[in-house]
């Protein structure tokens, strides 16, 4: 019996996606990719075998890391400065397949002077993988960021 190949068949760079700069934790599990299309920023990551769990699909913690980072980047973009996660909720809906490109489409639900509320859906070609929502605290714009935020 031959197992199905988990080799990625999608090349994000060839499709106009750019890797988010990151030299912290996400550098170990990424890259996370971004693309602006029709005025909306989207995020994605290519599910590699290293992202797999014991049953051969994407590890839930990777999907949660991706959702947290992507929604946080949308919050940062909305307010033009640094933010930190203060609440994040995540509901798994279906499996993320190894070899697939998972994408998040998110939206800012509301932004106040100190908080940003967001929600998003994470999907792959096989369907919805997860829904997520969270709240981000807006930090002082004088707070130093650790490197560039979005690719040039």
KOLVEXSE-821965 format. One record per residue: residue number from 1; x, y, z of N, C-alpha, C in turn; residue in one letter; chain. Coordinates in steps of 0.001 Angstrom, whole numbers, plus 500000, padded with zeros to 6 digits. Example, Ala and Ser with C-alpha at 12.3 -4.5 7.8 and 13.67 -1.06 7.14 Angstrom:
2
<r n="1" n_px="513190" n_py="494310" n_pz="507800" ca_px="512300" ca_py="495500" ca_pz="507800" c_px="513200" c_py="496700" c_pz="507800" res="A" chain="A"/>
<r n="2" n_px="512850" n_py="497750" n_pz="507080" ca_px="513670" ca_py="498940" ca_pz="507140" c_px="512900" c_py="500030" c_pz="507870" res="S" chain="A"/>
//
This chain:
152
<r n="1" n_px="500838" n_py="498821" n_pz="500000" ca_px="500000" ca_py="500000" ca_pz="500000" c_px="500881" c_py="501239" c_pz="500000" res="X" chain="A"/>
<r n="2" n_px="500577" n_py="502179" n_pz="499125" ca_px="501329" ca_py="503421" ca_pz="499038" c_px="500554" c_py="504522" c_pz="499744" res="X" chain="A"/>
<r n="3" n_px="501237" n_py="505209" n_pz="500646" ca_px="500605" ca_py="506333" ca_pz="501341" c_px="500577" c_py="507545" c_pz="500420" res="X" chain="A"/>
<r n="4" n_px="499575" n_py="508407" n_pz="500573" ca_px="499519" ca_py="509604" ca_pz="499745" c_px="500687" c_py="510525" c_pz="500048" res="X" chain="A"/>
<r n="5" n_px="501157" n_py="511203" n_pz="499045" ca_px="502251" ca_py="512152" ca_pz="499224" c_px="501756" c_py="513379" c_pz="499974" res="X" chain="A"/>
<r n="6" n_px="502579" n_py="513864" n_pz="500867" ca_px="502267" ca_py="515098" ca_pz="501577" c_px="503124" c_py="516246" c_pz="501064" res="X" chain="A"/>
<r n="7" n_px="503717" n_py="516040" n_pz="499914" ca_px="504543" ca_py="517094" ca_pz="499348" c_px="503664" c_py="518265" c_pz="498913" res="X" chain="A"/>
<r n="8" n_px="504019" n_py="519465" n_pz="499358" ca_px="503226" ca_py="520634" ca_pz="498957" c_px="503250" c_py="520818" c_pz="497445" res="X" chain="A"/>
<r n="9" n_px="502094" n_py="521140" n_pz="496894" ca_px="501997" ca_py="521378" ca_pz="495460" c_px="501748" c_py="522846" c_pz="495162" res="X" chain="A"/>
<r n="10" n_px="501563" n_py="523656" n_pz="496197" ca_px="501276" ca_py="525076" ca_pz="496028" c_px="502502" c_py="525883" c_pz="496392" res="X" chain="A"/>
<r n="11" n_px="502871" n_py="526823" n_pz="495534" ca_px="504006" ca_py="527707" ca_pz="495799" c_px="503463" c_py="529099" c_pz="496084" res="X" chain="A"/>
<r n="12" n_px="503400" n_py="529512" n_pz="497365" ca_px="502826" ca_py="530819" ca_pz="497695" c_px="503523" c_py="531975" c_pz="496980" res="X" chain="A"/>
<r n="13" n_px="504856" n_py="531934" n_pz="496896" ca_px="505590" ca_py="533028" ca_pz="496256" c_px="505201" c_py="533175" c_pz="494785" res="X" chain="A"/>
<r n="14" n_px="505019" n_py="532069" n_pz="494108" ca_px="504639" ca_py="532116" ca_pz="492694" c_px="503233" c_py="532677" c_pz="492506" res="X" chain="A"/>
<r n="15" n_px="502415" n_py="532623" n_pz="493569" ca_px="501049" ca_py="533143" ca_pz="493507" c_px="500938" c_py="534560" c_pz="494086" res="X" chain="A"/>
<r n="16" n_px="502074" n_py="535200" n_pz="494334" ca_px="502057" ca_py="536584" ca_pz="494791" c_px="502027" c_py="536782" c_pz="496302" res="X" chain="A"/>
<r n="17" n_px="502157" n_py="535719" n_pz="497075" ca_px="502209" ca_py="535833" ca_pz="498525" c_px="503618" c_py="536228" c_pz="498952" res="X" chain="A"/>
<r n="18" n_px="503718" n_py="536999" n_pz="500038" ca_px="505009" ca_py="537421" ca_pz="500582" c_px="505146" c_py="536902" c_pz="502008" res="X" chain="A"/>
<r n="19" n_px="506342" n_py="536422" n_pz="502382" ca_px="506524" ca_py="535947" ca_pz="503753" c_px="506580" c_py="537120" c_pz="504732" res="X" chain="A"/>
<r n="20" n_px="505898" n_py="536963" n_pz="505871" ca_px="505982" ca_py="537978" ca_pz="506918" c_px="507357" c_py="537904" c_pz="507565" res="X" chain="A"/>
<r n="21" n_px="508001" n_py="539049" n_pz="507753" ca_px="509284" ca_py="539024" ca_pz="508467" c_px="509051" c_py="538599" c_pz="509918" res="X" chain="A"/>
<r n="22" n_px="509875" n_py="537715" n_pz="510422" ca_px="509768" ca_py="537310" ca_pz="511820" c_px="511037" c_py="536593" c_pz="512228" res="X" chain="A"/>
<r n="23" n_px="511646" n_py="537058" n_pz="513303" ca_px="512836" ca_py="536364" ca_pz="513799" c_px="512605" c_py="535824" c_pz="515209" res="X" chain="A"/>
<r n="24" n_px="511336" n_py="535711" n_pz="515590" ca_px="510985" ca_py="535167" ca_pz="516896" c_px="510397" c_py="533778" c_pz="516765" res="X" chain="A"/>
<r n="25" n_px="509410" n_py="533478" n_pz="517597" ca_px="508803" ca_py="532153" ca_pz="517641" c_px="508263" c_py="531701" c_pz="516288" res="X" chain="A"/>
<r n="26" n_px="507574" n_py="532578" n_pz="515587" ca_px="506954" ca_py="532189" ca_pz="514319" c_px="508002" c_py="531774" c_pz="513287" res="X" chain="A"/>
<r n="27" n_px="509227" n_py="532274" n_pz="513414" ca_px="510293" ca_py="531846" ca_pz="512499" c_px="510553" c_py="530348" c_pz="512614" res="X" chain="A"/>
<r n="28" n_px="510281" n_py="529770" n_pz="513781" ca_px="510516" ca_py="528333" ca_pz="513973" c_px="509424" c_py="527473" c_pz="513344" res="X" chain="A"/>
<r n="29" n_px="508221" n_py="528013" n_pz="513186" ca_px="507108" ca_py="527215" ca_pz="512659" c_px="506609" c_py="527701" c_pz="511306" res="X" chain="A"/>
<r n="30" n_px="507079" n_py="528862" n_pz="510871" ca_px="506599" ca_py="529467" ca_pz="509641" c_px="507400" c_py="529050" c_pz="508430" res="X" chain="A"/>
<r n="31" n_px="507316" n_py="529839" n_pz="507390" ca_px="506820" ca_py="531213" ca_pz="507414" c_px="505295" c_py="531308" c_pz="507331" res="X" chain="A"/>
<r n="32" n_px="504819" n_py="532452" n_pz="507782" ca_px="503437" ca_py="532845" ca_pz="507540" c_px="503490" c_py="533840" c_pz="506393" res="X" chain="A"/>
<r n="33" n_px="502594" n_py="533660" n_pz="505451" ca_px="502569" ca_py="534453" ca_pz="504224" c_px="501431" c_py="535465" c_pz="504283" res="X" chain="A"/>
<r n="34" n_px="501565" n_py="536556" n_pz="503516" ca_px="500502" ca_py="537551" ca_pz="503432" c_px="500330" c_py="538011" c_pz="501991" res="X" chain="A"/>
<r n="35" n_px="499112" n_py="538453" n_pz="501723" ca_px="498773" ca_py="538936" ca_pz="500380" c_px="497591" c_py="539880" c_pz="500514" res="X" chain="A"/>
<r n="36" n_px="497644" n_py="540989" n_pz="499793" ca_px="496507" ca_py="541909" ca_pz="499762" c_px="495835" c_py="541732" c_pz="498405" res="X" chain="A"/>
<r n="37" n_px="494551" n_py="541423" n_pz="498461" ca_px="493782" ca_py="541184" ca_pz="497248" c_px="492419" c_py="541828" c_pz="497419" res="X" chain="A"/>
<r n="38" n_px="492005" n_py="542623" n_pz="496445" ca_px="490724" ca_py="543328" ca_pz="496521" c_px="490617" c_py="544164" c_pz="497791" res="X" chain="A"/>
<r n="39" n_px="491737" n_py="544757" n_pz="498202" ca_px="491752" ca_py="545643" ca_pz="499369" c_px="491731" c_py="544930" c_pz="500711" res="X" chain="A"/>
<r n="40" n_px="491788" n_py="543600" n_pz="500721" ca_px="491752" ca_py="542838" ca_pz="501982" c_px="493053" c_py="542059" c_pz="502156" res="X" chain="A"/>
<r n="41" n_px="493624" n_py="542177" n_pz="503341" ca_px="494833" ca_py="541419" ca_pz="503634" c_px="494454" c_py="540010" c_pz="504083" res="X" chain="A"/>
<r n="42" n_px="495139" n_py="539027" n_pz="503495" ca_px="494941" ca_py="537624" ca_pz="503860" c_px="496267" c_py="537057" c_pz="504347" res="X" chain="A"/>
<r n="43" n_px="496169" n_py="535966" n_pz="505068" ca_px="497355" ca_py="535303" ca_pz="505599" c_px="497275" c_py="533822" c_pz="505272" res="X" chain="A"/>
<r n="44" n_px="498429" n_py="533172" n_pz="505165" ca_px="498441" ca_py="531756" ca_pz="504885" c_px="499700" c_py="531084" c_pz="505387" res="X" chain="A"/>
<r n="45" n_px="499647" n_py="529763" n_pz="505484" ca_px="500863" ca_py="528993" ca_pz="505726" c_px="500731" c_py="527646" c_pz="505036" res="X" chain="A"/>
<r n="46" n_px="501863" n_py="527141" n_pz="504607" ca_px="501930" ca_py="525871" ca_pz="503908" c_px="502140" c_py="524772" c_pz="504943" res="X" chain="A"/>
<r n="47" n_px="501172" n_py="523881" n_pz="505072" ca_px="501224" ca_py="522817" ca_pz="506072" c_px="502204" c_py="521735" c_pz="505624" res="X" chain="A"/>
<r n="48" n_px="503326" n_py="521696" n_pz="506290" ca_px="504386" ca_py="520744" ca_pz="505980" c_px="504303" c_py="519563" c_pz="506947" res="X" chain="A"/>
<r n="49" n_px="504988" n_py="518464" n_pz="506635" ca_px="504980" ca_py="517317" ca_pz="507550" c_px="505396" c_py="517683" c_pz="508977" res="X" chain="A"/>
<r n="50" n_px="506271" n_py="518656" n_pz="509159" ca_px="506699" ca_py="519061" ca_pz="510505" c_px="505561" c_py="519688" c_pz="511303" res="X" chain="A"/>
<r n="51" n_px="504471" n_py="520084" n_pz="510639" ca_px="503304" ca_py="520659" ca_pz="511313" c_px="502276" c_py="519596" c_pz="511705" res="X" chain="A"/>
<r n="52" n_px="502567" n_py="518335" n_pz="511415" ca_px="501596" ca_py="517270" ca_pz="511622" c_px="501502" c_py="516775" c_pz="513058" res="X" chain="A"/>
<r n="53" n_px="500351" n_py="516196" n_pz="513362" ca_px="500155" ca_py="515579" ca_pz="514672" c_px="500227" c_py="514056" c_pz="514538" res="X" chain="A"/>
<r n="54" n_px="499849" n_py="513339" n_pz="515570" ca_px="499969" ca_py="511883" ca_pz="515573" c_px="498999" c_py="511175" c_pz="514632" res="X" chain="A"/>
<r n="55" n_px="497946" n_py="511864" n_pz="514175" ca_px="497006" ca_py="511228" ca_pz="513250" c_px="497163" c_py="511733" c_pz="511816" res="X" chain="A"/>
<r n="56" n_px="498235" n_py="512520" n_pz="511573" ca_px="498575" ca_py="512888" ca_pz="510209" c_px="497906" c_py="514127" c_pz="509643" res="X" chain="A"/>
<r n="57" n_px="497306" n_py="514943" n_pz="510501" ca_px="496771" ca_py="516225" ca_pz="510050" c_px="497522" c_py="517326" c_pz="510787" res="X" chain="A"/>
<r n="58" n_px="497241" n_py="518583" n_pz="510455" ca_px="497963" ca_py="519697" ca_pz="511066" c_px="497664" c_py="519753" c_pz="512567" res="X" chain="A"/>
<r n="59" n_px="498721" n_py="519855" n_pz="513360" ca_px="498617" ca_py="519968" ca_pz="514810" c_px="497777" c_py="521195" c_pz="515171" res="X" chain="A"/>
<r n="60" n_px="496827" n_py="521004" n_pz="516091" ca_px="495946" ca_py="522093" ca_pz="516496" c_px="496679" c_py="523320" c_pz="516996" res="X" chain="A"/>
<r n="61" n_px="497783" n_py="523111" n_pz="517714" ca_px="498559" ca_py="524248" ca_pz="518207" c_px="499133" c_py="525101" c_pz="517091" res="X" chain="A"/>
<r n="62" n_px="499465" n_py="524484" n_pz="515956" ca_px="499961" ca_py="525247" ca_pz="514810" c_px="498845" c_py="526087" c_pz="514217" res="X" chain="A"/>
<r n="63" n_px="497659" n_py="525506" n_pz="514108" ca_px="496518" ca_py="526259" ca_pz="513571" c_px="496197" c_py="527441" c_pz="514498" res="X" chain="A"/>
<r n="64" n_px="496276" n_py="527213" n_pz="515806" ca_px="496000" ca_py="528288" ca_pz="516761" c_px="497078" c_py="529375" c_pz="516705" res="X" chain="A"/>
<r n="65" n_px="498337" n_py="528960" n_pz="516591" ca_px="499429" ca_py="529931" ca_pz="516460" c_px="499213" c_py="530796" c_pz="515227" res="X" chain="A"/>
<r n="66" n_px="498860" n_py="530152" n_pz="514125" ca_px="498609" ca_py="530866" ca_pz="512872" c_px="497468" c_py="531870" c_pz="513038" res="X" chain="A"/>
<r n="67" n_px="496354" n_py="531443" n_pz="513625" ca_px="495213" ca_py="532337" ca_pz="513808" c_px="495541" c_py="533520" c_pz="514704" res="X" chain="A"/>
<r n="68" n_px="496245" n_py="533252" n_pz="515798" ca_px="496631" ca_py="534316" ca_pz="516724" c_px="497525" c_py="535337" c_pz="516038" res="X" chain="A"/>
<r n="69" n_px="498524" n_py="534860" n_pz="515308" ca_px="499436" ca_py="535796" ca_pz="514634" c_px="498718" c_py="536578" c_pz="513539" res="X" chain="A"/>
<r n="70" n_px="497905" n_py="535905" n_pz="512731" ca_px="497240" ca_py="536583" ca_pz="511618" c_px="496255" c_py="537644" c_pz="512108" res="X" chain="A"/>
<r n="71" n_px="495424" n_py="537296" n_pz="513080" ca_px="494494" ca_py="538307" ca_pz="513599" c_px="495257" c_py="539439" c_pz="514281" res="X" chain="A"/>
<r n="72" n_px="496333" n_py="539113" n_pz="514988" ca_px="497150" ca_py="540152" ca_pz="515614" c_px="497755" c_py="541109" c_pz="514593" res="X" chain="A"/>
<r n="73" n_px="498155" n_py="540574" n_pz="513447" ca_px="498704" ca_py="541435" ca_pz="512392" c_px="497624" c_py="542344" c_pz="511802" res="X" chain="A"/>
<r n="74" n_px="496400" n_py="541835" n_pz="511698" ca_px="495301" ca_py="542692" ca_pz="511238" c_px="495026" c_py="543807" c_pz="512249" res="X" chain="A"/>
<r n="75" n_px="495108" n_py="543489" n_pz="513542" ca_px="494920" ca_py="544504" ca_pz="514578" c_px="496025" c_py="545554" c_pz="514486" res="X" chain="A"/>
<r n="76" n_px="497244" n_py="545104" n_pz="514344" ca_px="498387" ca_py="546015" ca_pz="514221" c_px="498212" c_py="546936" c_pz="513008" res="X" chain="A"/>
<r n="77" n_px="497788" n_py="546358" n_pz="511908" ca_px="497577" ca_py="547152" ca_pz="510693" c_px="496469" c_py="548185" c_pz="510907" res="X" chain="A"/>
<r n="78" n_px="495411" n_py="547799" n_pz="511603" ca_px="494281" ca_py="548701" ca_pz="511847" c_px="494693" c_py="549916" c_pz="512663" res="X" chain="A"/>
<r n="79" n_px="495478" n_py="549709" n_pz="513728" ca_px="495807" ca_py="550818" ca_pz="514635" c_px="497135" c_py="551470" c_pz="514317" res="X" chain="A"/>
<r n="80" n_px="497929" n_py="550856" n_pz="513459" ca_px="499197" ca_py="551457" ca_pz="513061" c_px="500282" c_py="551385" c_pz="514116" res="X" chain="A"/>
<r n="81" n_px="500189" n_py="550422" n_pz="515004" ca_px="501205" ca_py="550286" ca_pz="516040" c_px="501090" c_py="548961" c_pz="516744" res="X" chain="A"/>
<r n="82" n_px="501936" n_py="548743" n_pz="517743" ca_px="501999" ca_py="547434" ca_pz="518397" c_px="500756" c_py="547087" c_pz="519211" res="X" chain="A"/>
<r n="83" n_px="500432" n_py="545806" n_pz="519210" ca_px="499295" ca_py="545256" ca_pz="519956" c_px="499740" c_py="543937" c_pz="520591" res="X" chain="A"/>
<r n="84" n_px="499023" n_py="543504" n_pz="521628" ca_px="499262" ca_py="542193" ca_pz="522227" c_px="497926" c_py="541498" c_pz="522434" res="X" chain="A"/>
<r n="85" n_px="497942" n_py="540190" n_pz="522304" ca_px="496734" ca_py="539386" ca_pz="522505" c_px="496361" c_py="539384" c_pz="523984" res="X" chain="A"/>
<r n="86" n_px="495093" n_py="539700" n_pz="524279" ca_px="494628" ca_py="539543" ca_pz="525660" c_px="493564" c_py="538462" c_pz="525768" res="X" chain="A"/>
<r n="87" n_px="492965" n_py="538090" n_pz="524643" ca_px="491973" ca_py="537010" ca_pz="524623" c_px="491958" c_py="536414" c_pz="523227" res="X" chain="A"/>
<r n="88" n_px="491936" n_py="535064" n_pz="523177" ca_px="491884" ca_py="534387" ca_pz="521880" c_px="491062" c_py="533119" c_pz="522041" res="X" chain="A"/>
<r n="89" n_px="490048" n_py="532965" n_pz="521211" ca_px="489192" ca_py="531776" ca_pz="521218" c_px="489280" c_py="531106" c_pz="519853" res="X" chain="A"/>
<r n="90" n_px="489200" n_py="529788" n_pz="519881" ca_px="489434" ca_py="529040" ca_pz="518659" c_px="488541" c_py="527799" c_pz="518658" res="X" chain="A"/>
<r n="91" n_px="487831" n_py="527575" n_pz="517582" ca_px="486977" ca_py="526399" ca_pz="517455" c_px="487420" c_py="525610" c_pz="516225" res="X" chain="A"/>
<r n="92" n_px="487798" n_py="524359" n_pz="516443" ca_px="488178" ca_py="523496" ca_pz="515320" c_px="486915" c_py="522978" c_pz="514645" res="X" chain="A"/>
<r n="93" n_px="486903" n_py="523062" n_pz="513322" ca_px="485733" ca_py="522665" ca_pz="512535" c_px="486049" c_py="521443" c_pz="511675" res="X" chain="A"/>
<r n="94" n_px="487254" n_py="521376" n_pz="511167" ca_px="487665" ca_py="520272" ca_pz="510310" c_px="489170" c_py="520169" c_pz="510296" res="X" chain="A"/>
<r n="95" n_px="489710" n_py="519118" n_pz="509677" ca_px="491161" ca_py="518923" ca_pz="509673" c_px="491875" c_py="519805" c_pz="508659" res="X" chain="A"/>
<r n="96" n_px="493063" n_py="520237" n_pz="509028" ca_px="493975" ca_py="520869" ca_pz="508087" c_px="494870" c_py="519791" c_pz="507511" res="X" chain="A"/>
<r n="97" n_px="494897" n_py="519655" n_pz="506232" ca_px="495644" ca_py="518579" ca_pz="505576" c_px="497105" c_py="518963" c_pz="505361" res="X" chain="A"/>
<r n="98" n_px="497993" n_py="518045" n_pz="505675" ca_px="499408" ca_py="518245" ca_pz="505381" c_px="499555" c_py="518355" c_pz="503857" res="X" chain="A"/>
<r n="99" n_px="500327" n_py="519341" n_pz="503426" ca_px="500497" ca_py="519603" ca_pz="501999" c_px="499586" c_py="520709" c_pz="501493" res="X" chain="A"/>
<r n="100" n_px="498597" n_py="521096" n_pz="502313" ca_px="497658" ca_py="522151" ca_pz="501915" c_px="498166" c_py="523527" c_pz="502326" res="X" chain="A"/>
<r n="101" n_px="497660" n_py="524529" n_pz="501655" ca_px="497919" ca_py="525919" ca_pz="502036" c_px="496698" c_py="526386" c_pz="502823" res="X" chain="A"/>
<r n="102" n_px="496890" n_py="526641" n_pz="504102" ca_px="495803" ca_py="527128" ca_pz="504947" c_px="495773" c_py="528647" c_pz="504884" res="X" chain="A"/>
<r n="103" n_px="494577" n_py="529202" n_pz="504783" ca_px="494424" ca_py="530652" ca_pz="504692" c_px="493502" c_py="531159" c_pz="505780" res="X" chain="A"/>
<r n="104" n_px="493773" n_py="532369" n_pz="506246" ca_px="492885" ca_py="533055" ca_pz="507174" c_px="492371" c_py="534316" c_pz="506514" res="X" chain="A"/>
<r n="105" n_px="491052" n_py="534461" n_pz="506536" ca_px="490415" ca_py="535716" ca_pz="506172" c_px="489806" c_py="536245" c_pz="507445" res="X" chain="A"/>
<r n="106" n_px="490226" n_py="537426" n_pz="507838" ca_px="489770" ca_py="537994" ca_pz="509092" c_px="489193" c_py="539370" c_pz="508906" res="X" chain="A"/>
<r n="107" n_px="488589" n_py="539850" n_pz="509981" ca_px="488046" ca_py="541196" ca_pz="509943" c_px="488096" c_py="541813" c_pz="511327" res="X" chain="A"/>
<r n="108" n_px="488254" n_py="543123" n_pz="511325" ca_px="488150" ca_py="543900" ca_pz="512552" c_px="486672" c_py="544110" c_pz="512803" res="X" chain="A"/>
<r n="109" n_px="486200" n_py="543642" n_pz="513943" ca_px="484802" ca_py="543813" ca_pz="514319" c_px="484586" c_py="545198" c_pz="514904" res="X" chain="A"/>
<r n="110" n_px="485541" n_py="545631" n_pz="515741" ca_px="485456" ca_py="546953" ca_pz="516365" c_px="486827" c_py="547335" c_pz="516901" res="X" chain="A"/>
<r n="111" n_px="487139" n_py="548604" n_pz="516849" ca_px="488356" ca_py="549123" ca_pz="517463" c_px="487967" c_py="550303" c_pz="518346" res="X" chain="A"/>
<r n="112" n_px="488475" n_py="550275" n_pz="519579" ca_px="488262" ca_py="551388" ca_pz="520501" c_px="489607" c_py="552082" c_pz="520695" res="X" chain="A"/>
<r n="113" n_px="489683" n_py="552991" n_pz="521642" ca_px="490944" ca_py="553688" ca_pz="521909" c_px="492001" c_py="552749" c_pz="522485" res="X" chain="A"/>
<r n="114" n_px="491571" n_py="551638" n_pz="523103" ca_px="492549" ca_py="550766" ca_pz="523747" c_px="492481" c_py="549298" c_pz="523323" res="X" chain="A"/>
<r n="115" n_px="491416" n_py="548891" n_pz="522616" ca_px="491232" ca_py="547484" ca_pz="522259" c_px="490810" c_py="547324" c_pz="520803" res="X" chain="A"/>
<r n="116" n_px="491158" n_py="546172" n_pz="520240" ca_px="490710" ca_py="545808" ca_pz="518892" c_px="490105" c_py="544405" c_pz="518979" res="X" chain="A"/>
<r n="117" n_px="488885" n_py="544260" n_pz="518459" ca_px="488169" ca_py="542988" ca_pz="518456" c_px="488155" c_py="542460" c_pz="517030" res="X" chain="A"/>
<r n="118" n_px="488547" n_py="541191" n_pz="516860" ca_px="488647" ca_py="540604" ca_pz="515522" c_px="488057" c_py="539204" c_pz="515497" res="X" chain="A"/>
<r n="119" n_px="487751" n_py="538749" n_pz="514275" ca_px="487321" ca_py="537369" ca_pz="514071" c_px="487815" c_py="536916" c_pz="512704" res="X" chain="A"/>
<r n="120" n_px="487903" n_py="535593" n_pz="512537" ca_px="488384" ca_py="535080" ca_pz="511271" c_px="488005" c_py="533626" c_pz="511057" res="X" chain="A"/>
<r n="121" n_px="488141" n_py="533200" n_pz="509813" ca_px="487959" ca_py="531804" ca_pz="509423" c_px="489256" c_py="531306" c_pz="508799" res="X" chain="A"/>
<r n="122" n_px="489660" n_py="530115" n_pz="509208" ca_px="490839" ca_py="529473" ca_pz="508641" c_px="490335" c_py="528320" c_pz="507772" res="X" chain="A"/>
<r n="123" n_px="490804" n_py="528288" n_pz="506527" ca_px="490334" ca_py="527245" ca_pz="505616" c_px="491486" c_py="526701" c_pz="504784" res="X" chain="A"/>
<r n="124" n_px="491232" n_py="525559" n_pz="504180" ca_px="492148" ca_py="524957" ca_pz="503216" c_px="491282" c_py="524500" c_pz="502047" res="X" chain="A"/>
<r n="125" n_px="491865" n_py="524000" n_pz="500983" ca_px="491039" ca_py="523595" ca_pz="499835" c_px="489923" c_py="522607" c_pz="500180" res="X" chain="A"/>
<r n="126" n_px="490100" n_py="521801" n_pz="501230" ca_px="489079" ca_py="520822" ca_pz="501607" c_px="487922" c_py="521436" c_pz="502399" res="X" chain="A"/>
<r n="127" n_px="488073" n_py="522687" n_pz="502867" ca_px="486992" ca_py="523331" ca_pz="503606" c_px="487489" c_py="524101" c_pz="504814" res="X" chain="A"/>
<r n="128" n_px="486559" n_py="524504" n_pz="505647" ca_px="486876" ca_py="525297" ca_pz="506835" c_px="487574" c_py="524405" c_pz="507857" res="X" chain="A"/>
<r n="129" n_px="488657" n_py="524919" n_pz="508414" ca_px="489439" ca_py="524215" ca_pz="509428" c_px="489087" c_py="524735" c_pz="510823" res="X" chain="A"/>
<r n="130" n_px="488907" n_py="526053" n_pz="510958" ca_px="488653" ca_py="526628" ca_pz="512282" c_px="488045" c_py="528014" c_pz="512157" res="X" chain="A"/>
<r n="131" n_px="487351" n_py="528398" n_pz="513206" ca_px="486940" ca_py="529796" ca_pz="513355" c_px="487652" c_py="530320" c_pz="514592" res="X" chain="A"/>
<r n="132" n_px="487923" n_py="531611" n_pz="514597" ca_px="488652" ca_py="532183" ca_pz="515724" c_px="488210" c_py="533625" c_pz="515937" res="X" chain="A"/>
<r n="133" n_px="488419" n_py="534068" n_pz="517156" ca_px="488132" ca_py="535470" ca_pz="517479" c_px="488981" c_py="535849" c_pz="518668" res="X" chain="A"/>
<r n="134" n_px="489202" n_py="537144" n_pz="518801" ca_px="490023" ca_py="537576" ca_pz="519921" c_px="489994" c_py="539069" c_pz="520117" res="X" chain="A"/>
<r n="135" n_px="490683" n_py="539462" n_pz="521169" ca_px="490796" ca_py="540868" ca_pz="521552" c_px="492273" c_py="541182" c_pz="521723" res="X" chain="A"/>
<r n="136" n_px="492694" n_py="542314" n_pz="521161" ca_px="494079" ca_py="542755" ca_pz="521244" c_px="494141" c_py="544111" c_pz="521929" res="X" chain="A"/>
<r n="137" n_px="495106" n_py="544264" n_pz="522837" ca_px="495341" ca_py="545514" ca_pz="523556" c_px="496283" c_py="546365" c_pz="522729" res="X" chain="A"/>
<r n="138" n_px="495924" n_py="547622" n_pz="522552" ca_px="496764" ca_py="548562" ca_pz="521814" c_px="497831" c_py="549095" c_pz="522767" res="X" chain="A"/>
<r n="139" n_px="499097" n_py="548960" n_pz="522376" ca_px="500207" ca_py="549466" ca_pz="523181" c_px="500602" c_py="550859" c_pz="522711" res="X" chain="A"/>
<r n="140" n_px="501410" n_py="551504" n_pz="523478" ca_px="501913" ca_py="552833" ca_pz="523110" c_px="502666" c_py="552749" c_pz="521791" res="X" chain="A"/>
<r n="141" n_px="502440" n_py="553712" n_pz="520923" ca_px="503129" ca_py="553721" ca_pz="519625" c_px="504622" c_py="553967" c_pz="519791" res="X" chain="A"/>
<r n="142" n_px="505041" n_py="554389" n_pz="520979" ca_px="506475" ca_py="554584" ca_pz="521216" c_px="507167" c_py="553271" c_pz="521574" res="X" chain="A"/>
<r n="143" n_px="506381" n_py="552230" n_pz="521810" ca_px="506974" ca_py="550927" ca_pz="522143" c_px="507700" c_py="550384" c_pz="520918" res="X" chain="A"/>
<r n="144" n_px="508901" n_py="549926" n_pz="521130" ca_px="509740" ca_py="549441" ca_pz="520035" c_px="509234" c_py="548094" c_pz="519513" res="X" chain="A"/>
<r n="145" n_px="509155" n_py="547982" n_pz="518191" ca_px="508781" ca_py="546727" ca_pz="517547" c_px="510070" c_py="545932" c_pz="517293" res="X" chain="A"/>
<r n="146" n_px="509979" n_py="544620" n_pz="517296" ca_px="511120" ca_py="543749" ca_pz="517086" c_px="511256" c_py="543428" c_pz="515607" res="X" chain="A"/>
<r n="147" n_px="511750" n_py="544371" n_pz="514833" ca_px="511941" ca_py="544157" ca_pz="513411" c_px="510809" c_py="544686" c_pz="512556" res="X" chain="A"/>
<r n="148" n_px="510903" n_py="544502" n_pz="511240" ca_px="509854" ca_py="544986" ca_pz="510345" c_px="508548" c_py="544228" c_pz="510548" res="X" chain="A"/>
<r n="149" n_px="507445" n_py="544853" n_pz="510180" ca_px="506142" ca_py="544275" ca_pz="510412" c_px="505622" c_py="543527" c_pz="509194" res="X" chain="A"/>
<r n="150" n_px="505514" n_py="544219" n_pz="508066" ca_px="505034" ca_py="543624" ca_pz="506830" c_px="506153" c_py="543647" c_pz="505794" res="X" chain="A"/>
<r n="151" n_px="506128" n_py="542706" n_pz="504849" ca_px="507137" ca_py="542721" ca_pz="503801" c_px="507011" c_py="543965" c_pz="502941" res="X" chain="A"/>
<r n="152" n_px="508108" n_py="544390" n_pz="502419" ca_px="508121" ca_py="545593" ca_pz="501560" c_px="507517" c_py="545295" c_pz="500207" res="X" chain="A"/>
//
